[in-house]
Amino acid sequence: MNQETDKTIASVGRPGLIRKIAGYSTYRSETVVKGIGDDAAVLAGSETRLGLLSSETFVEGVEFDLSFMPFHQVGAKAVSAAVSDIYAMNGLPRAVIVNLAIPNRITLDMIDDLYKGIGMACADYQCQLAGGDLTGSHNALIISVSVYGDVDKEKIVYNSGAEIDDAICVTGDVGSALAGLKVLLREKRHWEESGDPIMQPDLAEWDHVVKRQLVPVARKDMVALFHDKGIRPTSMIDVSQGLLSDLQRLAGNSKRGAYIYQSALPIDLQTRKVADEMQEDVDKYALYGGEDFELMFTLPEKEAEKLSKINSEFTVIGKITAKDGLVEMQTGEGDVAVFGGPAGS
């Protein structure tokens, strides 16, 4: 048995799979400034600007569940996920292309609602729906969104470049998207068990976390602030895979480590309440949840202090260290938890 060829994807993980795929990129084009490894590919543009290209794929039953997620919210979320990668490069989205694989059970009205959400999101992010492709699918609805953006050459930020003692900053709160998903799945189970086809759960108590799962908003506001105030983070990444995974990637790609504080993790009260009701560890929601689409960025400590006086929409959760790829977290009890080696791609 060949141990190399019999390896499962789970054994190498997402970062390992990306590194494996990158090995097949042998041809080098002068147009590609930076390829696989960041939130978006960087393309040669004009004398002063660079192009940015990224994509997101949403598969029914994996990224979304149509039993509790309306079509317009699916469309808007897919666009938000894609443009978040552009914002993570400190850029601005300009155009999106949407590809669909559509099963026969999907009606024209459903597609109409899907594109209403896509159109609303494009308007919010000021980027144009510029085309796409349509094909069939035997079972699941599949949505793939490609986004093109651009950025000033002097303003581009990579998910590498963090320096020792830089402050690690996170916008908004984390773990809420997972909390919202858990609430929705619980209500789905109740609906299925009730046998009532018109049951309407009251989700007002969980409005924040449910919205964070169904209609996340990419952080164009923070990028606009960076541009307005002339601030350029030393590194940046969007929190899509989970804070810990994305921090490992940022630190690993920067050839640095990270030291964070459990008590500093920005967790909303609703997220804490969901975890309490589920009898689960809320810190795991924050560290592993994913789909928050917040921005994690690094700045010299003094610059982070100045930024905090202008904007309170972010939290300093720790600092960059010299320990290549190693993420450490000081717990509330004063112990230090250590999380593996580098997860850079």
C-alpha positions as CSV (number, residue, x, y, z in Angstrom):
1,M,0.0,0.0,0.0
2,N,1.3,3.4,-1.0
3,Q,1.0,5.6,2.1
4,E,1.4,8.8,0.1
5,T,-1.4,8.1,-2.4
6,D,-3.7,6.7,0.3
7,K,-3.6,9.8,2.4
8,T,-7.0,11.3,3.1
9,I,-7.8,15.0,2.8
10,A,-8.6,15.0,6.5
11,S,-5.1,13.9,7.3
12,V,-3.5,16.9,5.7
13,G,-6.2,19.5,6.4
14,R,-7.2,22.5,4.4
15,P,-3.8,24.2,4.6
16,G,-2.0,21.0,3.5
17,L,-4.4,20.5,0.6
18,I,-3.8,24.1,-0.5
19,R,-0.1,23.6,-0.4
20,K,-0.5,20.4,-2.4
21,I,-2.5,22.2,-5.1
22,A,0.0,25.0,-5.2
23,G,2.6,22.6,-6.3
24,Y,0.9,22.2,-9.6
25,S,1.2,25.9,-10.4
26,T,4.4,25.5,-12.4
27,Y,3.9,28.1,-15.1
28,R,4.6,31.7,-14.1
29,S,2.8,34.6,-15.8
30,E,4.1,38.2,-15.6
31,T,0.4,39.2,-15.0
32,V,0.2,37.4,-11.7
33,V,2.0,39.3,-8.9
34,K,1.0,36.9,-6.2
35,G,-0.9,33.6,-6.7
36,I,-2.0,30.9,-4.3
37,G,-1.5,31.7,-0.6
38,D,-3.4,34.9,0.2
39,D,-7.0,35.9,0.4
40,A,-7.0,37.0,-3.2
41,A,-4.7,36.6,-6.2
42,V,-2.9,39.8,-7.0
43,L,-2.7,40.8,-10.7
44,A,-0.6,43.4,-12.5
45,G,-2.7,46.5,-13.2
46,S,-1.9,50.1,-14.0
47,E,1.2,52.0,-12.8
48,T,-0.5,52.8,-9.5
49,R,-3.0,50.0,-8.9
50,L,-3.1,46.2,-8.7
51,G,-6.0,43.9,-9.6
52,L,-7.4,41.4,-7.1
53,L,-9.2,38.2,-7.9
54,S,-11.0,35.7,-5.6
55,S,-13.9,33.3,-5.5
56,E,-16.2,31.5,-3.1
57,T,-18.3,28.4,-3.7
58,F,-21.5,27.6,-1.7
59,V,-23.0,24.1,-1.9
60,E,-26.5,23.3,-0.7
61,G,-26.4,21.1,2.4
62,V,-22.9,22.3,3.2
63,E,-22.7,26.1,3.2
64,F,-26.5,26.7,3.3
65,D,-29.7,24.9,4.2
66,L,-32.8,26.1,2.3
67,S,-35.1,24.8,5.0
68,F,-34.3,27.9,7.0
69,M,-32.3,30.2,4.7
70,P,-34.3,32.1,2.1
71,F,-32.9,32.4,-1.4
72,H,-32.2,36.1,-1.3
73,Q,-30.1,35.6,1.9
74,V,-28.1,32.8,0.2
75,G,-27.3,35.1,-2.7
76,A,-26.3,38.0,-0.5
77,K,-24.2,35.8,1.8
78,A,-22.3,34.3,-1.1
79,V,-21.4,37.8,-2.4
80,S,-20.4,39.0,1.1
81,A,-18.1,36.0,1.5
82,A,-16.4,36.7,-1.8
83,V,-15.9,40.5,-1.4
84,S,-14.6,39.9,2.2
85,D,-11.5,38.5,0.6
86,I,-11.0,41.7,-1.4
87,Y,-11.4,43.8,1.7
88,A,-8.8,41.6,3.5
89,M,-6.3,42.8,0.9
90,N,-7.2,46.4,1.7
91,G,-8.8,46.6,-1.7
92,L,-12.3,47.5,-3.1
93,P,-14.5,45.1,-5.1
94,R,-15.5,46.2,-8.6
95,A,-17.3,43.3,-10.3
96,V,-18.7,39.8,-9.6
97,I,-19.4,36.8,-11.8
98,V,-21.9,34.2,-10.5
99,N,-21.9,30.6,-11.7
100,L,-24.8,28.3,-10.9
101,A,-25.4,24.6,-11.1
102,I,-29.2,24.2,-10.8
103,P,-31.2,21.1,-10.0
104,N,-34.6,20.6,-11.7
105,R,-36.5,21.2,-8.4
106,I,-35.4,24.8,-8.4
107,T,-38.0,27.1,-9.8
108,L,-37.7,30.4,-11.8
109,D,-39.1,32.3,-8.8
110,M,-36.4,30.8,-6.6
111,I,-33.7,31.9,-8.9
112,D,-35.3,35.4,-9.1
113,D,-35.1,35.6,-5.3
114,L,-31.5,34.4,-5.3
115,Y,-30.5,37.2,-7.7
116,K,-32.4,39.8,-5.8
117,G,-30.1,39.0,-2.9
118,I,-27.1,39.1,-5.1
119,G,-28.1,42.4,-6.6
120,M,-28.7,44.0,-3.2
121,A,-25.3,42.9,-2.0
122,C,-23.6,44.2,-5.1
123,A,-25.3,47.5,-4.6
124,D,-24.2,47.6,-0.9
125,Y,-20.6,46.8,-1.8
126,Q,-20.6,49.0,-5.0
127,C,-19.6,46.3,-7.3
128,Q,-21.3,45.2,-10.6
129,L,-22.8,41.9,-11.4
130,A,-20.9,41.3,-14.6
131,G,-22.0,37.9,-15.8
132,G,-21.6,34.2,-15.1
133,D,-22.5,30.7,-16.3
134,L,-25.5,28.4,-15.8
135,T,-25.5,24.6,-15.8
136,G,-27.5,21.7,-14.4
137,S,-27.0,19.7,-11.2
138,H,-28.4,16.3,-10.3
139,N,-29.0,17.2,-6.6
140,A,-27.6,20.2,-4.8
141,L,-27.8,23.8,-5.8
142,I,-24.2,25.1,-6.2
143,I,-23.3,28.8,-6.3
144,S,-19.8,30.0,-7.2
145,V,-19.0,33.8,-6.9
146,S,-15.9,35.2,-8.4
147,V,-15.0,38.8,-7.5
148,Y,-12.6,41.2,-9.1
149,G,-11.3,44.2,-7.2
150,D,-8.3,46.5,-7.1
151,V,-6.1,48.3,-4.7
152,D,-3.5,51.1,-4.7
153,K,0.0,49.6,-4.9
154,E,1.0,51.5,-1.8
155,K,-2.0,50.3,0.2
156,I,-2.1,46.6,-0.5
157,V,-1.9,44.4,2.6
158,Y,-1.0,40.7,2.5
159,N,-1.7,38.0,5.1
160,S,2.0,38.0,5.8
161,G,4.2,40.9,7.0
162,A,3.3,41.0,10.7
163,E,6.2,42.1,12.8
164,I,7.2,41.1,16.3
165,D,5.2,43.0,19.0
166,D,2.5,44.1,16.5
167,A,-0.9,44.3,18.1
168,I,-3.3,41.6,16.8
169,C,-6.7,43.3,16.2
170,V,-10.1,41.8,15.3
171,T,-13.1,43.7,14.2
172,G,-16.6,43.1,15.6
173,D,-17.2,39.9,17.5
174,V,-16.4,36.2,16.7
175,G,-18.2,32.9,17.2
176,S,-21.6,34.5,16.6
177,A,-22.2,32.9,13.2
178,L,-21.7,29.4,14.7
179,A,-24.0,30.4,17.5
180,G,-26.6,31.5,15.0
181,L,-26.3,28.2,13.1
182,K,-26.8,26.2,16.2
183,V,-30.0,28.1,17.1
184,L,-31.3,27.6,13.5
185,L,-30.5,23.8,13.5
186,R,-32.2,23.4,16.9
187,E,-35.3,25.2,15.7
188,K,-35.2,23.0,12.5
189,R,-35.2,19.9,14.7
190,H,-38.1,21.2,16.7
191,W,-40.0,22.0,13.5
192,E,-39.4,18.5,12.1
193,E,-40.4,16.8,15.4
194,S,-43.6,18.9,15.6
195,G,-45.0,17.8,12.2
196,D,-46.4,21.3,11.8
197,P,-45.7,22.5,8.3
198,I,-46.4,26.2,9.2
199,M,-44.5,26.4,12.5
200,Q,-42.8,29.8,12.8
201,P,-40.2,29.9,15.6
202,D,-39.7,33.2,17.5
203,L,-36.1,34.1,17.0
204,A,-36.2,37.6,18.3
205,E,-34.2,36.6,21.4
206,W,-31.4,35.5,19.0
207,D,-31.6,38.3,16.4
208,H,-27.9,39.1,16.5
209,V,-26.4,35.6,16.1
210,V,-29.1,34.5,13.6
211,K,-28.3,37.6,11.4
212,R,-24.6,36.9,11.6
213,Q,-25.3,33.4,10.2
214,L,-27.8,34.3,7.6
215,V,-26.8,37.8,6.4
216,P,-23.1,38.5,7.4
217,V,-21.7,41.8,6.3
218,A,-18.2,42.2,5.0
219,R,-16.2,44.9,6.7
220,K,-16.0,47.6,4.0
221,D,-16.4,50.2,6.8
222,M,-13.0,49.3,8.3
223,V,-11.3,49.4,4.9
224,A,-12.8,52.8,4.2
225,L,-11.5,54.0,7.5
226,F,-8.0,52.7,6.7
227,H,-8.0,54.5,3.4
228,D,-9.5,57.7,4.9
229,K,-6.9,57.9,7.7
230,G,-3.9,56.7,5.7
231,I,-3.6,53.5,7.9
232,R,-1.9,50.4,6.4
233,P,-1.9,47.3,8.5
234,T,1.2,45.2,8.4
235,S,-0.9,42.1,7.7
236,M,-4.6,41.3,7.4
237,I,-6.9,38.3,6.8
238,D,-10.7,37.8,7.0
239,V,-12.0,35.5,9.7
240,S,-13.7,32.9,7.6
241,Q,-12.3,29.6,8.7
242,G,-12.2,30.3,12.4
243,L,-10.1,32.8,14.4
244,L,-7.5,30.2,15.5
245,S,-7.1,28.8,12.0
246,D,-6.8,32.2,10.4
247,L,-4.4,33.5,13.0
248,Q,-2.2,30.4,12.5
249,R,-2.2,31.2,8.8
250,L,-1.4,34.9,9.3
251,A,1.4,34.1,11.8
252,G,2.8,31.2,9.7
253,N,2.8,33.2,6.5
254,S,4.6,36.0,8.4
255,K,7.2,33.6,9.9
256,R,6.0,34.7,13.3
257,G,4.0,33.5,16.2
258,A,1.1,34.9,18.2
259,Y,0.2,35.3,21.9
260,I,-3.4,36.0,22.6
261,Y,-5.6,36.4,25.7
262,Q,-8.7,34.3,26.2
263,S,-10.3,37.1,28.2
264,A,-9.8,39.5,25.3
265,L,-11.7,37.4,22.7
266,P,-14.6,39.6,21.5
267,I,-17.7,37.4,22.1
268,D,-21.2,38.8,22.1
269,L,-23.6,38.2,25.0
270,Q,-26.0,36.3,22.8
271,T,-23.2,34.0,21.7
272,R,-22.4,33.3,25.3
273,K,-26.0,32.6,26.1
274,V,-26.3,30.1,23.2
275,A,-23.2,28.3,24.4
276,D,-24.6,28.2,28.0
277,E,-27.9,26.7,26.8
278,M,-26.1,24.2,24.6
279,Q,-23.8,23.4,27.6
280,E,-20.8,24.1,25.3
281,D,-17.5,26.1,25.6
282,V,-18.1,29.5,24.1
283,D,-14.4,30.0,23.5
284,K,-14.5,27.1,21.1
285,Y,-17.2,29.0,19.2
286,A,-14.8,32.0,19.0
287,L,-11.7,30.0,18.1
288,Y,-13.1,27.5,15.7
289,G,-16.5,28.8,14.5
290,G,-15.7,30.4,11.2
291,E,-18.0,32.4,8.8
292,D,-17.8,35.5,10.9
293,F,-16.2,37.5,8.0
294,E,-14.6,39.9,10.4
295,L,-11.1,41.3,9.6
296,M,-8.1,40.3,11.7
297,F,-5.1,42.7,11.2
298,T,-1.9,43.7,12.8
299,L,-0.5,47.1,13.6
300,P,2.4,48.5,15.6
301,E,1.1,48.9,19.2
302,K,1.2,52.7,19.1
303,E,-0.8,52.8,15.8
304,A,-3.4,50.5,17.3
305,E,-3.8,52.8,20.2
306,K,-4.3,55.8,17.9
307,L,-6.8,53.8,15.8
308,S,-8.8,52.9,19.0
309,K,-9.3,56.6,19.7
310,I,-10.9,57.0,16.2
311,N,-12.9,53.7,16.0
312,S,-14.0,51.3,18.7
313,E,-15.2,48.6,16.2
314,F,-12.2,46.4,16.9
315,T,-10.5,44.6,19.8
316,V,-6.8,44.0,20.5
317,I,-6.6,40.3,21.4
318,G,-2.8,39.9,21.7
319,K,0.5,40.4,20.0
320,I,2.8,38.9,17.4
321,T,5.8,37.0,18.7
322,A,9.1,35.5,17.3
323,K,7.9,31.9,17.7
324,D,7.4,30.9,14.1
325,G,3.9,29.6,13.5
326,L,3.2,29.0,17.2
327,V,0.0,30.4,18.6
328,E,-0.3,30.6,22.4
329,M,-3.3,31.7,24.5
330,Q,-3.2,32.8,28.1
331,T,-6.3,31.4,29.7
332,G,-8.4,33.1,32.4
333,E,-6.7,31.0,35.0
334,G,-3.2,32.2,33.9
335,D,-2.2,29.0,32.1
336,V,-0.9,29.1,28.6
337,A,-2.5,26.9,25.9
338,V,-0.3,26.1,22.9
339,F,-1.8,25.5,19.5
340,G,0.3,23.5,17.1
341,G,2.7,24.6,14.4
342,P,2.3,26.9,11.4
343,A,-0.9,26.7,9.3
344,G,0.4,29.0,6.6
345,S,-0.5,28.3,2.9
